[in-house]
Protein backbone atom coordinates (compact mmCIF):
# COMPACT_ATOMS: atom_id res chain seq x y z
CA UNK A 1 0.00 0.00 0.00
CA UNK A 2 1.57 3.23 -1.14
CA UNK A 3 1.14 6.06 1.32
CA UNK A 4 0.69 3.86 4.39
CA UNK A 5 3.51 5.51 6.36
CA UNK A 6 2.06 8.97 5.81
CA UNK A 7 2.22 10.84 9.13
CA UNK A 8 -0.44 13.30 10.07
CA UNK A 9 0.37 16.07 10.67
CA UNK A 10 3.62 16.43 8.72
CA UNK A 11 6.12 18.65 10.49
CA UNK A 12 8.55 20.99 8.73
CA UNK A 13 11.38 18.65 9.71
CA UNK A 14 9.59 15.72 8.06
CA UNK A 15 8.91 17.70 4.89
CA UNK A 16 12.58 18.66 4.68
CA UNK A 17 13.51 14.96 4.65
CA UNK A 18 10.79 14.33 2.07
CA UNK A 19 12.08 17.14 -0.16
CA UNK A 20 15.70 15.98 0.13
CA UNK A 21 14.84 12.42 -0.86
CA UNK A 22 12.71 13.73 -3.72
CA UNK A 23 15.81 15.43 -5.13
CA UNK A 24 17.77 12.19 -4.81
CA UNK A 25 15.13 10.19 -6.63
CA UNK A 26 14.70 12.74 -9.41
CA UNK A 27 18.42 13.09 -10.08
CA UNK A 28 19.43 9.46 -9.65
CA UNK A 29 16.39 7.58 -11.03
CA UNK A 30 14.73 10.15 -13.25
CA UNK A 31 11.73 12.41 -13.07
CA UNK A 32 9.46 9.63 -14.37
CA UNK A 33 9.96 7.73 -11.12
CA UNK A 34 8.75 10.63 -8.95
CA UNK A 35 5.08 9.51 -8.87
CA UNK A 36 6.37 6.56 -6.83
CA UNK A 37 8.35 8.65 -4.34
CA UNK A 38 7.07 6.93 -1.22
CA UNK A 39 6.58 7.69 2.46
CA UNK A 40 8.16 4.31 3.23
CA UNK A 41 11.41 5.48 1.64
CA UNK A 42 11.28 8.72 3.64
CA UNK A 43 10.89 6.61 6.79
CA UNK A 44 14.12 4.79 5.87
CA UNK A 45 15.86 8.12 5.33
CA UNK A 46 14.73 9.25 8.78
CA UNK A 47 16.26 6.11 10.28
CA UNK A 48 19.57 7.13 8.68
CA UNK A 49 19.22 10.57 10.29
CA UNK A 50 18.48 8.93 13.64
CA UNK A 51 21.53 6.67 13.34
CA UNK A 52 23.79 9.65 12.62
CA UNK A 53 24.63 8.40 9.13
CA UNK A 54 23.30 11.60 7.56
CA UNK A 55 24.01 15.14 8.71
CA UNK A 56 20.77 17.02 9.20
CA UNK A 57 22.54 20.08 7.80
CA UNK A 58 22.13 18.70 4.28
CA UNK A 59 18.34 18.97 4.52
CA UNK A 60 16.85 21.85 2.52
CA UNK A 61 15.07 24.65 4.34
CA UNK A 62 11.85 24.06 2.44
CA UNK A 63 8.88 21.72 2.57
CA UNK A 64 8.92 20.93 -1.16
CA UNK A 65 11.85 20.76 -3.55
CA UNK A 66 9.68 22.15 -6.39
CA UNK A 67 11.86 20.17 -8.80
CA UNK A 68 14.77 22.38 -7.82
CA UNK A 69 18.09 21.49 -6.25
CA UNK A 70 20.64 21.69 -9.06
CA UNK A 71 23.59 20.60 -6.92
CA UNK A 72 24.71 17.09 -7.84
CA UNK A 73 23.53 14.84 -5.00
CA UNK A 74 25.61 11.92 -6.34
CA UNK A 75 28.63 13.46 -4.63
CA UNK A 76 26.82 14.65 -1.49
CA UNK A 77 27.43 13.22 1.95
CA UNK A 78 24.11 11.39 1.89
CA UNK A 79 24.53 10.04 -1.67
CA UNK A 80 24.63 6.36 -0.69
CA UNK A 81 21.69 6.66 1.70
CA UNK A 82 19.63 8.66 -0.79
CA UNK A 83 20.25 6.18 -3.61
CA UNK A 84 19.28 3.22 -1.41
CA UNK A 85 16.05 4.93 -0.32
CA UNK A 86 15.18 5.93 -3.89
CA UNK A 87 15.89 2.37 -5.09
CA UNK A 88 13.70 1.04 -2.29
CA UNK A 89 10.83 3.27 -3.45
CA UNK A 90 11.16 2.11 -7.06
CA UNK A 91 11.35 -1.52 -5.94
CA UNK A 92 8.06 -1.11 -4.07
CA UNK A 93 6.60 0.50 -7.19
CA UNK A 94 7.64 -2.45 -9.37
CA UNK A 95 6.09 -4.94 -6.94
CA UNK A 96 2.89 -2.90 -6.82
CA UNK A 97 2.70 -2.75 -10.63
CA UNK A 98 3.36 -6.48 -10.91
CA UNK A 99 0.49 -7.14 -8.49
CA UNK A 100 -1.86 -4.91 -10.48
CA UNK A 101 -0.99 -6.76 -13.68
CA UNK A 102 -1.38 -10.15 -12.00
CA UNK A 103 -4.61 -9.38 -10.14
CA UNK A 104 -6.52 -7.16 -12.57
CA UNK A 105 -4.50 -7.28 -15.80
CA UNK A 106 -4.26 -3.51 -15.59
CA UNK A 107 -3.25 -1.91 -18.88
CA UNK A 108 -2.13 1.22 -17.03
CA UNK A 109 0.17 -0.86 -14.82
CA UNK A 110 1.65 -2.57 -17.87
CA UNK A 111 2.34 0.80 -19.45
CA UNK A 112 3.92 2.15 -16.25
CA UNK A 113 6.14 -0.93 -16.02
CA UNK A 114 7.28 -0.39 -19.59
CA UNK A 115 8.05 3.29 -19.00
CA UNK A 116 9.97 2.55 -15.79
CA UNK A 117 11.67 -0.66 -16.92
CA UNK A 118 15.15 0.88 -17.07
CA UNK A 119 14.76 2.65 -13.73
CA UNK A 120 13.47 -0.51 -12.09
CA UNK A 121 16.49 -2.40 -13.42
CA UNK A 122 18.79 0.36 -12.15
CA UNK A 123 17.23 0.24 -8.68
CA UNK A 124 17.54 -3.54 -8.45
CA UNK A 125 21.16 -3.39 -9.62
CA UNK A 126 21.93 -0.96 -6.83
CA UNK A 127 20.29 -3.14 -4.18
CA UNK A 128 22.24 -6.19 -5.39
CA UNK A 129 25.38 -4.47 -4.14
CA UNK A 130 24.34 -5.25 -0.59
CA UNK A 131 23.45 -8.90 -1.18
CA UNK A 132 24.33 -10.96 -4.28
CA UNK A 133 21.33 -13.16 -3.48
CA UNK A 134 18.95 -10.18 -3.54
CA UNK A 135 16.84 -11.38 -6.49
CA UNK A 136 16.08 -14.95 -5.30
CA UNK A 137 15.54 -13.73 -1.74
CA UNK A 138 12.91 -11.15 -2.71
CA UNK A 139 11.35 -13.58 -5.19
CA UNK A 140 11.02 -16.11 -2.37
CA UNK A 141 9.14 -13.64 -0.16
CA UNK A 142 6.77 -12.77 -3.02
CA UNK A 143 6.20 -16.42 -3.90
CA UNK A 144 5.27 -17.22 -0.30
CA UNK A 145 2.86 -14.28 -0.21
CA UNK A 146 1.20 -15.43 -3.45
CA UNK A 147 1.02 -19.00 -2.18
CA UNK A 148 -1.05 -17.87 0.78
CA UNK A 149 -3.54 -16.23 -1.61
CA UNK A 150 -4.33 -19.41 -3.52
CA UNK A 151 -8.05 -20.27 -3.68
CA UNK A 152 -9.35 -22.85 -1.27
CA UNK A 153 -6.70 -22.17 1.36
CA UNK A 154 -7.62 -20.96 4.85
CA UNK A 155 -5.14 -18.35 6.06
CA UNK A 156 -5.13 -16.36 9.28
CA UNK A 157 -4.02 -12.75 9.45
CA UNK A 158 -1.04 -13.75 11.61
CA UNK A 159 0.14 -16.06 8.82
CA UNK A 160 -0.64 -13.65 6.00
CA UNK A 161 1.44 -10.76 7.33
CA UNK A 162 4.64 -12.77 7.80
CA UNK A 163 6.04 -12.87 4.21
CA UNK A 164 5.80 -9.07 3.97
CA UNK A 165 7.19 -8.69 7.49
CA UNK A 166 10.20 -10.82 6.58
CA UNK A 167 10.68 -8.95 3.30
CA UNK A 168 10.68 -5.55 5.01
CA UNK A 169 12.96 -6.89 7.72
CA UNK A 170 15.37 -8.11 5.06
CA UNK A 171 15.41 -4.79 3.18
CA UNK A 172 15.73 -2.73 6.36
CA UNK A 173 18.60 -5.01 7.35
CA UNK A 174 20.35 -4.30 4.04
CA UNK A 175 19.99 -0.61 4.84
CA UNK A 176 22.51 -1.09 7.64
CA UNK A 177 25.10 -1.52 4.90
CA UNK A 178 24.08 1.72 3.20
CA UNK A 179 24.44 3.71 6.43
CA UNK A 180 27.61 1.76 7.39
CA UNK A 181 26.19 0.82 10.76
CA UNK A 182 26.28 -3.00 10.98
CA UNK A 183 25.69 -2.71 14.73
CA UNK A 184 22.18 -1.42 13.97
CA UNK A 185 21.26 -4.27 11.60
CA UNK A 186 19.19 -6.22 14.12
CA UNK A 187 17.29 -3.12 15.25
CA UNK A 188 16.55 -2.12 11.66
CA UNK A 189 15.35 -5.63 10.85
CA UNK A 190 13.03 -5.56 13.85
CA UNK A 191 11.60 -2.19 12.86
CA UNK A 192 11.15 -3.42 9.28
CA UNK A 193 9.23 -6.50 10.41
CA UNK A 194 6.89 -4.37 12.52
CA UNK A 195 6.27 -2.02 9.58
CA UNK A 196 5.63 -4.92 7.18
CA UNK A 197 3.08 -6.51 9.51
CA UNK A 198 1.35 -3.18 10.10
CA UNK A 199 1.15 -2.42 6.39
CA UNK A 200 -0.51 -5.71 5.44
CA UNK A 201 -2.86 -5.65 8.44
CA UNK A 202 -4.06 -2.19 7.47
CA UNK A 203 -4.40 -3.21 3.83
CA UNK A 204 -6.63 -6.15 4.81
CA UNK A 205 -8.82 -3.95 7.01
CA UNK A 206 -9.10 -1.06 4.57
CA UNK A 207 -9.95 -3.29 1.59
CA UNK A 208 -12.21 -5.81 3.31
CA UNK A 209 -15.51 -4.47 1.91
CA UNK A 210 -14.11 -4.04 -1.60
CA UNK A 211 -12.51 -7.50 -1.60
CA UNK A 212 -15.83 -9.05 -0.55
CA UNK A 213 -17.63 -7.40 -3.42
CA UNK A 214 -15.01 -8.39 -5.97
CA UNK A 215 -14.50 -11.89 -4.66
CA UNK A 216 -10.81 -11.22 -4.03
CA UNK A 217 -8.70 -12.76 -1.31
CA UNK A 218 -8.77 -11.30 2.19
CA UNK A 219 -7.76 -13.28 5.29
CA UNK A 220 -10.25 -11.48 7.55
CA UNK A 221 -13.22 -13.84 8.01
CA UNK A 222 -15.86 -11.24 8.83
CA UNK A 223 -16.41 -7.56 9.49
CA UNK A 224 -15.73 -7.93 13.20
CA UNK A 225 -12.18 -8.99 12.34
CA UNK A 226 -11.58 -5.62 10.65
CA UNK A 227 -11.34 -3.87 14.01
CA UNK A 228 -8.93 -6.53 15.33
CA UNK A 229 -6.77 -6.08 12.24
CA UNK A 230 -6.60 -2.32 12.79
CA UNK A 231 -5.69 -2.91 16.42
CA UNK A 232 -2.91 -5.29 15.36
CA UNK A 233 -1.66 -2.68 12.89
CA UNK A 234 -1.67 0.00 15.59
CA UNK A 235 0.26 -2.23 18.00
CA UNK A 236 2.91 -3.03 15.38
CA UNK A 237 3.42 0.66 14.62
CA UNK A 238 3.68 1.44 18.32
CA UNK A 239 6.24 -1.36 18.76
CA UNK A 240 8.33 -0.02 15.87
CA UNK A 241 8.30 3.43 17.48
CA UNK A 242 9.40 1.92 20.79
CA UNK A 243 12.34 0.11 19.17
CA UNK A 244 13.41 3.31 17.39
CA UNK A 245 13.31 5.31 20.62
CA UNK A 246 15.31 2.69 22.51
CA UNK A 247 18.03 2.51 19.83
CA UNK A 248 18.12 6.13 18.62
CA UNK A 249 16.79 8.17 21.53
CA UNK A 250 13.47 9.68 22.50
CA UNK A 251 13.78 12.35 19.78
CA UNK A 252 13.93 9.76 17.02
CA UNK A 253 12.40 11.13 13.83
CA UNK A 254 11.33 7.66 12.68
CA UNK A 255 9.65 7.01 16.03
CA UNK A 256 7.70 10.26 15.72
CA UNK A 257 6.56 9.30 12.21
CA UNK A 258 5.48 5.81 13.32
CA UNK A 259 3.55 7.27 16.25
CA UNK A 260 1.74 9.78 14.04
CA UNK A 261 0.84 7.05 11.56
CA UNK A 262 -0.51 5.02 14.50
CA UNK A 263 -2.66 7.99 15.51
CA UNK A 264 -4.00 8.14 11.96
CA UNK A 265 -4.85 4.42 12.12
CA UNK A 266 -6.74 4.99 15.37
CA UNK A 267 -8.79 7.66 13.55
CA UNK A 268 -9.36 5.48 10.51
CA UNK A 269 -12.86 4.24 9.86
CA UNK A 270 -13.36 1.51 7.26
CA UNK A 271 -15.75 1.93 4.34
CA UNK A 272 -19.32 1.98 5.57
CA UNK A 273 -18.34 3.45 8.92
CA UNK A 274 -17.10 6.89 7.93
CA UNK A 275 -18.90 10.02 9.00
CA UNK A 276 -20.80 12.06 6.44
CA UNK A 277 -19.50 15.52 5.55
CA UNK A 278 -22.15 18.20 5.97
CA UNK A 279 -21.75 19.65 2.47
CA UNK A 280 -19.66 17.56 0.07
CA UNK A 281 -18.31 19.81 -2.69
CA UNK A 282 -19.02 19.17 -6.35
CA UNK A 283 -15.54 17.91 -7.16
CA UNK A 284 -15.68 15.36 -4.33
CA UNK A 285 -19.10 14.22 -5.53
CA UNK A 286 -17.94 13.87 -9.14
CA UNK A 287 -14.83 11.97 -8.07
CA UNK A 288 -16.83 9.61 -5.88
CA UNK A 289 -19.48 9.04 -8.56
CA UNK A 290 -16.73 7.96 -10.96
CA UNK A 291 -15.03 5.69 -8.43
CA UNK A 292 -18.21 4.05 -7.19
CA UNK A 293 -19.64 3.67 -10.68
CA UNK A 294 -16.53 1.81 -11.78
CA UNK A 295 -16.63 -0.36 -8.67
CA UNK A 296 -20.30 -1.12 -9.21
CA UNK A 297 -19.72 -1.87 -12.89
CA UNK A 298 -16.81 -4.24 -12.26
CA UNK A 299 -18.60 -6.08 -9.46
CA UNK A 300 -21.98 -6.37 -11.18
CA UNK A 301 -23.75 -4.28 -8.54
CA UNK A 302 -25.45 -1.73 -10.81
CA UNK A 303 -29.14 -1.82 -10.08
CA UNK A 304 -30.19 -1.06 -13.63
CA UNK A 305 -27.69 -3.52 -15.09
CA UNK A 306 -28.76 -6.46 -12.97
CA UNK A 307 -26.48 -9.29 -11.98
CA UNK A 308 -23.86 -10.16 -14.53
CA UNK A 309 -24.18 -13.47 -16.27
CA UNK A 310 -21.17 -15.67 -15.69
CA UNK A 311 -19.90 -18.86 -17.23
CA UNK A 312 -17.92 -21.55 -15.52
CA UNK A 313 -14.73 -19.99 -16.89
CA UNK A 314 -15.67 -16.57 -15.45
CA UNK A 315 -16.57 -17.79 -11.99
CA UNK A 316 -14.59 -16.20 -9.23
CA UNK A 317 -12.31 -18.37 -7.10
CA UNK A 318 -13.59 -19.32 -3.68
CA UNK A 319 -11.44 -18.82 -0.64
CA UNK A 320 -11.72 -20.83 2.53
CA UNK A 321 -12.25 -18.72 5.60
CA UNK A 322 -9.79 -19.26 8.41
CA UNK A 323 -11.20 -19.25 11.93
CA UNK A 324 -10.38 -16.18 13.96
CA UNK A 325 -7.15 -16.85 15.83
CA UNK A 326 -5.50 -14.88 18.58
CA UNK A 327 -2.94 -12.42 17.30
CA UNK A 328 0.13 -11.70 19.42
CA UNK A 329 -1.03 -9.89 22.53
CA UNK A 330 0.39 -6.38 23.05
CA UNK A 331 2.21 -5.37 26.20
CA UNK A 332 -0.46 -2.79 27.01
CA UNK A 333 -3.79 -4.40 26.16
CA UNK A 334 -5.75 -1.20 26.84
CA UNK A 335 -3.61 1.12 24.68
CA UNK A 336 -5.72 0.59 21.55
CA UNK A 337 -8.94 1.23 23.45
CA UNK A 338 -7.54 4.50 24.81
CA UNK A 339 -6.41 5.57 21.33
CA UNK A 340 -9.84 4.84 19.88
CA UNK A 341 -11.54 6.68 22.73
CA UNK A 342 -9.33 9.70 22.07
CA UNK A 343 -10.36 9.60 18.41
CA UNK A 344 -14.07 9.44 19.27
CA UNK A 345 -13.67 12.26 21.77
CA UNK A 346 -12.28 14.42 18.96
CA UNK A 347 -14.60 13.38 16.13
CA UNK A 348 -17.61 11.97 17.94
CA UNK A 349 -19.23 8.55 17.52
CA UNK A 350 -20.87 7.41 14.29
CA UNK A 351 -24.64 7.49 14.69
CA UNK A 352 -26.18 4.64 12.70
CA UNK A 353 -29.31 6.65 11.88
CA UNK A 354 -27.26 9.59 10.64
CA UNK A 355 -25.30 7.29 8.35
CA UNK A 356 -28.49 5.72 6.99
CA UNK A 357 -30.12 9.11 6.44
CA UNK A 358 -27.00 10.30 4.67
CA UNK A 359 -27.05 7.36 2.31
CA UNK A 360 -30.73 7.70 1.53
CA UNK A 361 -30.40 11.40 0.81
CA UNK A 362 -27.23 11.49 -1.26
CA UNK A 363 -26.77 8.08 -2.88
CA UNK A 364 -26.90 8.22 -6.67
CA UNK A 365 -29.67 6.12 -8.19
CA UNK A 366 -28.46 2.71 -9.31
CA UNK A 367 -25.27 2.60 -7.25
CA UNK A 368 -26.75 1.06 -4.12
CA UNK A 369 -28.94 -2.00 -4.11
CA UNK A 370 -30.09 -4.41 -1.42
CA UNK A 371 -28.35 -2.65 1.43
CA UNK A 372 -25.22 -1.97 -0.57
CA UNK A 373 -24.81 1.36 1.17
CA UNK A 374 -24.14 -0.41 4.45
CA UNK A 375 -21.90 -2.99 2.80
CA UNK A 376 -19.55 -0.92 0.67
CA UNK A 377 -20.53 2.66 1.49
CA UNK A 378 -21.20 3.44 -2.14
CA UNK A 379 -23.10 6.61 -1.38
CA UNK A 380 -21.17 9.79 -1.99
CA UNK A 381 -21.10 11.47 1.37
CA UNK A 382 -20.35 8.36 3.42
CA UNK A 383 -17.22 7.46 1.45
N, C-alpha and C positions, 0 to 999 in steps of 0.2 A: 504494500500500500504506500504509494507516494504521498508525502505530506503528513505521515503519521507523527513524526517527531517535531511537529510544529508547535512551539511554545506559545502560550497566550497569557499575558501580553509579551511582545518582543521588545526587549530593552535596547537602548542604543548600543551597548556593548555587544549584544547578540547580532544586531544588524551590521556592525562593523566586521564581525567574523564572516557573516553571510556575504557581504560585499567583497571582502578579500578573496574568499574562495571562488566567487563568481568570476573575478579577474583571472584566477588560475585556470579555471575550466575553459574560459573563452580563449585565452592565449594558448593553452597547451592542447586542448581537444577541440577547438573550433567553436564558432558562434552557433552552429547548428545543434550542438549538444546542450546549449543553455536551457532549453525547455525541460531538461531532465536534471538540472541543478537541484539537488535534493537536500531536505532538512537533515536526513540521516548522515550525509557527508559533512554537513556543518557541525553536527554533533561530534563526529570523529575529530574534526579540526579543533573543537573546543577541548577535547581530551588531550590533544597535543599541547595546547596552551596551558592546561592544568598541570601537565607533566613537565613543563618548563622547556619543552623541545622547540617552542616557537616564542619569539620575543613579541610581547603585546604591542611594542612600538611600531611594528610593521603594519598594524591594522590601520586602515584609512579612517579619517575623521568624518565619515559620512555613512548614512544608512543604506545607500544604494550606489553602486559603482557607476550607473548610468552609461555603461559600455565605455567608460573611460579607463584610466590607468595605463598609460603608454609605456611605463617603465617595464623592462623585460623581467618577468617574474621567474624565468628559468634560471636566473643567476641570483635570485634573492635568497635570504637566509631560510625561508620556509619553502623553498622550491620542492624538496623531496616530499614534505608533508602535503603540500598543496596538490602535487601530481597524484599522490596516492588517493587523497580524498576525491579528486575529480574522477579518477579511474574507478573508484568505488561507486560513485554516482552513475557513471555510464554503464558499469556492470549491472547495477540494479535495473537500469533502464532496459538493457538487453534481455534480462530475465523476464521483466514485465511484458515486453513486446512478444517474446516467445510464448508466454502464457496466453496472451490475447489471441495470437495466431492459433495456438493449439485448442483453446476453449471455444472461441467464437469465429475462427477463420477470418479475423478482422483484416480487411483490405488496407485500412489506414495503418495498422500495425505492420503489415508487410512492407508498405511504402516507407514507413519510418525506419524499419530495419535496413532497408536498402540504402536509404540516404545516410544512415549512421554506420554502415558496415565497416568503413575504414577506421572510424573513431572507436568503435567497439573493439576491433582487432588491436588498435593501439593501446587501449586501456588494459586489455587482457595481457598483452605483451609486457606491460609495465608491472602488473601484479605477479607475473611469473618470475620476476626477479627475486621475489621473497620466498618462493617455494616452487621448485621445478615440477612438483606434482600438483600444481594449482588446478589445471584443467580436469584431471580425473577426480580430484577431491571434490570440487564444486559440482561436477556432474553426478557424483555419488549422492550428495545431499539432495539435489533436484530429483534424481531417480527415486529416492526413498519417499520424498514428498508426494510425487505422482503415484507411487505404489499405494499410498494410503488413500488416495482418491478413487481407486478402482471401484466400479459398481459392485454391489453385493457384499461389501466389506464393512463391518461395524468398527468404527474408530472413535475413541474418546478424544476429548479436547487435549488432555494431558499427553496423549500419544501424538496427536496431530501437530502440536507446536514444536516437537523436538527436532525434526530435521532442520527447520529454519533457525531454531535456537543454536544448534551445532554449527550451522553455516555462518551465522553472525559471529559466534564465538571464534570460529576459525579465522574469519577476515579481520576481526578486531585484534586477534593474536598476531596476525601478520603485520598489523599496524605498529606493533612494538619495534619491528625492524626499521620502519620508516622514520620513527622518532628516535631511533638508536637508544631505546630504553628496554633492554631484554628483561630487566628486573621487574618491569610492569606488565609483562606478557600475561601472567595468570590473572591479574586484576582486570586487564582489558578483555580477556576471554570471558571472564565472569560477567562483566557489564554487557558484552555482546550477546551472551546467552539470554540474559534478562530482557534485553531489547527485542531479540528475535521472538521470544515467547509472547511478549506484550503485543508486538505487531500482529502476529497471527491471531491471537485471542481477540483483539479489537476487530480485525477483519471479519472474523466469524460472526461476531455480535452485530457489527454494522450492516453486514450483507445478509443476515438470516432471512428476512422477509423476501428480499429479492431472489435469493437462492431457492426458496420454497416455491415461488411463482414460476421460476424458470426450470425447476427440476434439477438444479445443479447441486454439487456436493457441498455439504456443510455438516461438521461433526456435532453440532448442537442439536439434541433430540427434540426440543420443544422451546417455546417462547420463554418459559421460566428459566431455561439455561442461559439465555442471553444476558441476564443480570449477573449470573455467576461468572460468565466469561469476562464481562466488563470488570468485575471485582478482581478476577485473576490478573487481568491486564494492569489494573491500577497497582496491585501488589508488586508485580514484576518491575514496573517503573519505579516504585518507591524503593525497592531493593537495589536497583541499579544506582539510584541517587545516593543511597547509603554507602554502597561500595566506593563510589567516586569521592564522597566526603571523607571516608576513612583513609583512602590512599592519597588524595590530593588536597585535603583540607576543607574546612567548612565553607570556604568561598569558591569552591569548585564551580566553574561555569557549566560544565556538563551536568553536574548535580542539580543546579538551578533549572536548566532546561528540562531535565527529566521530571522534576517536581512540577513544573508548570504544565507539562504535557499531562501528567497525572491529574492535575486539577481540571484540565479540559476534559479528560475522560470521565471524571466524576460529574461534570456538567452535561455530558453527552446523553442524549435521549434517542433511542433507536427509532426507526421509521414507524409511524403509527402512534408514537408517544410524545411527539414534539408539540410544543405550544404553538398556538396560532397567532401570527402577527395581526395587530389590529387593522392595519391598512396596507396590504401587500401592494407594492408599486407595480406598474404595468410591465416593466422589464422582467421583474421576478415572476410575474404571472405567465408571460410569454415563454420564458425559459423553462418554467415548470410544466407548462402545457406540452412543449416539445419533448421534454424528457419523459413525462408520464405517457404521452401518446406512443412514443417509441417502445417503452416498456410494455404497454398494453398490447401493442401490435405484435411484438415478438413473443409474448407469452399467451396470445390468444384470448385476452381478457376484454377486448372491445365488445361492448354490449350490442352494438349494431352489427358487428361482424359475426357474432356467435362463436361457439367453440370451433377451433380449427380441426379439420379432418386430418387424421394421421394414419399412415400405413405402418406395417410392422417395422419397416426400415426406419421410419421417422420417430418411433417411440423413444421416449427419453429413458435413460438408464435408471434403474432403481437402486437406491442405496439403503443398506441395512442401518438401522438406528442403534447406536451403542447405548447401553444403559448409562444413566448419569452416574459418574464415579467421582469420588472425592478428589479434588485437586489439592496440591500441597497447601497445608494450612499456614497462613501468615503468622509472624511473630505476634502482631497486635491484631487480634481478630475483630476488634471493634473500629479499627481505623477507617475501613471502607464505609461503615455506617455513619461515622462522624463526617466524612467527606461528602457523602450524599446529603446528609442533613444540612450541611453548610450550603450546598448547592440549592436545595429547596428553600432555605431561608432567604437566599438572594433572589431566586426566580419565582418561587411559589410552587405549590403542587400543580398537578395537571388534572383539572376537573374533567371527568369523563363526559358530562353533559355538554360542557363547553366545546370539547373536541368534536362531539357528534353534531352539535349545532353548526360548528364551523364547516364540517364536511358537507352537511346538507345545504348550506347557504352558498358555498363557493366551488363545489366540485363541478367540473365541466361534464356536461351530459355525455354519457357513453364511456367515460373513463372508469367509473366505479360500478360494480355489479355484484350483487349477492354479498354485501358486507365487505366489499373490497377496500373500502375506505379504512376500516379497522385493521385489515390485513396488511396492506402495503402502503397506506397513507397516500393514496394517489390523488387526493384533493390538493388544490394548490396551496392553500394557506397552512395546511398541517405538515407540509413537507419541509 
